[in-house]
């Protein structure tokens, strides 16, 4: 889904300015589908509270999956700098809001990402943007973890990459087994992080509150 023929919608409420970018064509098509969903659920899409719901959901889904329009490798390349630093760089507690592709329900959590430079570093915010680019798609947590790892490894070619994600899945909390306190943890490593001592240092640092 590309934002071709897109509009910028700006609204202000309580001093907060919201800017949304969406495709008019995609919005129309999704809204039509959501009207049918409402009817299928036994609702009346013409009643007051639901008249604008299909369009709202259509725009919301475009925002929640806008990662399809982002190129994570280009994000990293936009801020690559030569640097001789060869110690661990960690960006932890990166918030994740993603959508499970099996039920299209959210999973929410945090990512902890580290790499050991090998001649190049990247802007710290770019690590968080890579996480955002992959998480704002229909996902499974396992794939999300390896996509982040592989993008960083293949783009800036460090001595190693480590990614750990902890998340709560609403498909487990709201339906299915309905286990409210379960947390899923996934991890993926390359290079130097395959060594126990390096991986242990990473795990210790992401578990330590230094601030």
C-alpha positions as CSV (number, residue, x, y, z in Angstrom):
1,X,0.0,0.0,0.0
2,X,1.5,3.3,-1.2
3,X,0.3,6.7,-0.3
4,X,-0.3,7.6,-4.0
5,X,-2.8,10.4,-4.5
6,X,-2.6,11.0,-0.8
7,X,-4.0,13.7,1.3
8,X,-2.7,15.4,4.5
9,X,-5.5,15.8,7.0
10,X,-4.9,18.2,9.8
11,X,-7.1,18.8,12.9
12,X,-6.7,20.7,16.1
13,X,-8.2,19.8,19.4
14,X,-7.2,21.0,22.9
15,X,-4.0,22.6,21.5
16,X,-2.9,19.3,19.9
17,X,-2.3,19.2,16.1
18,X,-2.8,15.9,14.4
19,X,-1.5,15.3,10.9
20,X,-2.5,12.1,9.1
21,X,-1.3,11.0,5.6
22,X,-3.6,8.5,3.8
23,X,-4.6,7.4,0.4
24,X,-8.1,8.5,-0.7
25,X,-8.5,5.4,-2.9
26,X,-7.4,3.0,-0.1
27,X,-9.6,4.8,2.4
28,X,-12.7,4.4,0.2
29,X,-12.0,0.7,-0.5
30,X,-11.3,-0.2,3.2
31,X,-14.3,1.8,4.4
32,X,-16.6,-0.1,2.1
33,X,-15.2,-3.3,3.5
34,X,-15.7,-2.2,7.1
35,X,-19.3,-1.3,6.4
36,X,-19.9,-4.9,5.3
37,X,-18.1,-6.1,8.4
38,X,-20.5,-4.1,10.6
39,X,-23.5,-5.5,8.8
40,X,-22.0,-9.0,9.2
41,X,-21.7,-8.4,12.9
42,X,-25.4,-7.5,13.1
43,X,-24.9,-3.8,13.4
44,X,-26.4,-0.9,11.5
45,X,-23.6,1.2,9.9
46,X,-26.1,4.0,9.4
47,X,-26.8,4.6,13.1
48,X,-25.3,7.8,14.6
49,X,-22.4,6.2,16.5
50,X,-21.3,4.1,13.5
51,X,-21.8,6.5,10.5
52,X,-18.1,7.6,10.4
53,X,-16.7,4.4,11.9
54,X,-15.7,2.7,8.6
55,X,-13.8,5.7,7.4
56,X,-12.1,6.1,10.8
57,X,-11.0,2.5,10.9
58,X,-9.8,2.7,7.3
59,X,-7.6,5.6,8.2
60,X,-6.5,4.0,11.4
61,X,-5.4,0.8,9.6
62,X,-3.3,2.8,7.1
63,X,-1.5,4.4,10.0
64,X,-1.1,1.2,11.9
65,X,0.5,-0.4,8.9
66,X,2.4,2.5,7.5
67,X,5.7,0.5,7.9
68,X,5.0,-1.0,4.5
69,X,5.9,2.5,3.0
70,X,9.2,2.7,4.8
71,X,12.6,1.3,3.8
72,X,14.5,0.4,6.9
73,X,17.8,0.1,5.2
74,X,17.5,3.6,3.7
75,X,16.7,4.8,7.2
76,X,20.0,3.5,8.5
77,X,22.0,4.7,5.5
78,X,20.6,8.2,6.0
79,X,22.8,8.6,9.0
80,X,25.9,6.5,8.7
81,X,29.2,7.9,10.0
82,X,32.8,6.6,10.0
83,X,33.9,6.0,13.6
84,X,36.5,3.8,15.2
85,X,34.4,3.0,18.3
86,X,34.2,-0.8,18.7
87,X,32.3,-1.3,21.9
88,X,28.7,-2.2,22.4
89,X,26.0,0.3,21.5
90,X,22.6,-0.4,23.0
91,X,19.3,1.3,22.5
92,X,16.8,-0.3,24.9
93,X,13.2,0.1,25.9
94,X,12.1,1.0,22.4
95,X,8.3,0.9,22.4
96,X,6.6,-1.5,20.0
97,X,3.0,-1.3,18.8
98,X,2.4,-3.9,16.2
99,X,-0.4,-6.1,14.7
100,X,-0.5,-9.8,14.9
101,X,-1.1,-11.1,11.4
102,X,-3.1,-14.1,12.5
103,X,-5.9,-12.2,14.2
104,X,-5.1,-8.6,13.4
105,X,-5.0,-7.8,17.1
106,X,-2.3,-5.6,18.6
107,X,0.8,-6.8,20.4
108,X,2.6,-4.2,22.5
109,X,6.0,-4.3,24.2
110,X,9.6,-3.2,24.0
111,X,12.7,-3.9,21.9
112,X,16.3,-3.9,23.1
113,X,18.8,-3.5,20.3
114,X,22.6,-3.6,20.4
115,X,25.4,-3.7,17.9
116,X,29.2,-3.5,17.9
117,X,30.5,-1.1,15.2
118,X,33.0,-2.2,12.7
119,X,34.1,1.1,11.1
120,X,30.6,2.7,11.0
121,X,28.0,3.9,13.4
122,X,24.4,5.0,12.8
123,X,22.3,7.7,14.4
124,X,20.7,6.4,17.6
125,X,17.2,7.5,16.5
126,X,17.6,5.5,13.3
127,X,17.7,2.2,15.3
128,X,14.3,3.1,16.8
129,X,13.0,4.1,13.4
130,X,14.0,0.7,12.0
131,X,12.1,-1.0,14.8
132,X,9.1,1.2,14.0
133,X,9.3,0.5,10.2
134,X,9.1,-3.3,10.8
135,X,6.6,-3.2,13.7
136,X,4.1,-1.1,11.8
137,X,3.1,-4.0,9.6
138,X,1.2,-7.2,10.0
139,X,3.7,-9.2,11.9
140,X,4.6,-12.1,14.1
141,X,7.0,-11.4,16.9
142,X,9.6,-14.0,15.8
143,X,9.9,-12.5,12.3
144,X,9.9,-8.9,13.6
145,X,13.0,-9.8,15.8
146,X,15.0,-11.3,12.9
147,X,14.0,-8.6,10.5
148,X,15.5,-5.9,12.8
149,X,18.6,-7.9,13.3
150,X,19.2,-8.7,9.6
151,X,18.6,-5.1,8.6
152,X,21.2,-3.7,10.9
153,X,23.7,-6.5,10.1
154,X,23.3,-6.2,6.4
155,X,23.3,-2.4,6.2
156,X,26.1,-1.2,8.5
157,X,27.9,-4.6,8.8
158,X,28.9,-4.4,12.4
159,X,30.8,-7.0,14.4
160,X,27.5,-8.3,15.8
161,X,23.9,-7.5,16.4
162,X,21.6,-8.4,19.3
163,X,17.8,-7.9,19.4
164,X,15.5,-8.9,22.3
165,X,11.7,-8.2,22.2
166,X,9.3,-8.6,25.1
167,X,5.6,-8.2,24.2
168,X,2.1,-8.8,25.4
169,X,-0.3,-10.2,22.7
170,X,-4.0,-9.3,22.9
171,X,-4.8,-12.4,20.9
172,X,-3.7,-14.3,24.0
173,X,-5.2,-11.8,26.5
174,X,-8.6,-11.1,24.9
175,X,-9.4,-14.4,23.2
176,X,-8.1,-17.9,23.0
177,X,-6.5,-18.9,26.3
178,X,-7.2,-15.4,27.8
179,X,-4.0,-15.4,29.9
180,X,-3.7,-11.8,31.1
181,X,-0.1,-11.7,32.4
182,X,1.8,-13.7,29.8
183,X,4.8,-12.1,28.1
184,X,6.5,-13.4,25.0
185,X,10.3,-12.9,24.7
186,X,12.2,-13.4,21.5
187,X,15.9,-12.9,20.7
188,X,18.2,-12.9,17.7
189,X,22.0,-12.6,17.5
190,X,24.8,-12.4,15.0
191,X,28.6,-12.3,15.1
192,X,30.2,-11.3,18.4
193,X,26.9,-11.8,20.3
194,X,27.0,-15.5,19.5
195,X,29.7,-15.7,22.2
196,X,28.4,-16.3,25.7
197,X,30.4,-13.6,27.4
198,X,29.2,-10.9,25.0
199,X,25.6,-12.0,25.1
200,X,25.7,-12.1,28.9
201,X,27.0,-8.5,29.0
202,X,24.2,-7.4,26.7
203,X,21.6,-9.2,28.8
204,X,23.0,-7.7,32.0
205,X,23.0,-4.2,30.5
206,X,19.4,-4.3,29.3
207,X,18.2,-5.6,32.7
208,X,20.1,-2.9,34.6
209,X,18.4,0.4,35.4
210,X,21.2,3.0,34.9
211,X,18.9,6.1,35.1
